[in-house]
Amino acid sequence: MMDIKLTVVERIILRNQYLILKKLDPDEAEQYEKLIAIVEDGYEHDFGQLAAAFSGDTMPEKDFAEVIDILDMYSALQRPRKKLGDKAAETEKAAVAFPGFDGNDERESRYMGYARFLVKNGRFADVELREKDFNSHIQRLPQYSRIVQRWKTLEPGVEPGQRHGMTAEQMRQVLHGDA
């Protein structure tokens, strides 16, 4: 836990910022209420929660690459679905919508933030999301690792950018394996 000291003025400023954020982001209102209580009541022991988003560590390059691979794969998976007939497209829509990352897991939470950043800033704006907040509420990295590996070995030697021309059968193979 971080050792954070705040003056009364800093606590007032933080409280006001959390009140504004609570209005701007109603989906996170409960979390902001908790933070407001911490600063209003001066729960110094819990001040570390105010800086939870600031771990002090930067995200390793391999983690950036993994998030990009996952979003690139979902972009590739969604393209063939858009070419399928209406009924088949609707059946596969849920399977290929990007579920997000677990916001309760430290590592996946960082991945979720970076994925949100990439989509919001246009890099993967075409990726359809299952949850608008990118929070799957369950760990997804082990599953993503398996399907990204299947996607990368779909056609050995093919450059990642060329994997966007998958057939519907290849798409199903990536999602479900050989089964």
C-alpha positions, 0 to 999 in steps of 0.5 A: 500500500502506498504511503500517501499524505493529503492536506485538507485542501487536497482532500477537498479538491479530490472530493470535488473531482470525484463528484464530477467524475461520478456525474460524468461516468454513472457506470462507475458511480459506486467506485467514486462514492467509495473514493469520496468517502475515503477523502471526506472522512480522512481514511488515511489508511485507504488513501492508497486506493486513490492512486490505485490506477498509478502503479508506478510501473510501466507496462512491458512491451510484450504486454502492449504487443499481446493486447494488439495481437488480441485486438488484431485477431478480433478484427480479423475474426469479425471480417468474415462474419460480416460477409456471412448470410444474415442468420449465420452472421447473427449466430457468430456475432456473439462469438466474435464480439470482443469480450474485454478483459477482467477489470478485477485482475491487476494484469488484465485491468492494465490490458483493458485500459490499453485496449480501451485507449487503442479503440477510443483513439481509432486504432481498432475502432472497427472491433465490435465489443461485447461490453462497452466498458471492456470489462469481461468480469472474468479472466480472459488471457488464457483463452485469448492466448489459445485462440491467438496461437491458433490464429497465428498458426492458421497458415504458417508463414503468413504475415499477420496482416494477411490473416484478415482474409479468413474464410468462415470455416477458418474463423470457426477453427480459430475460435473453437479449435479442431472440434 
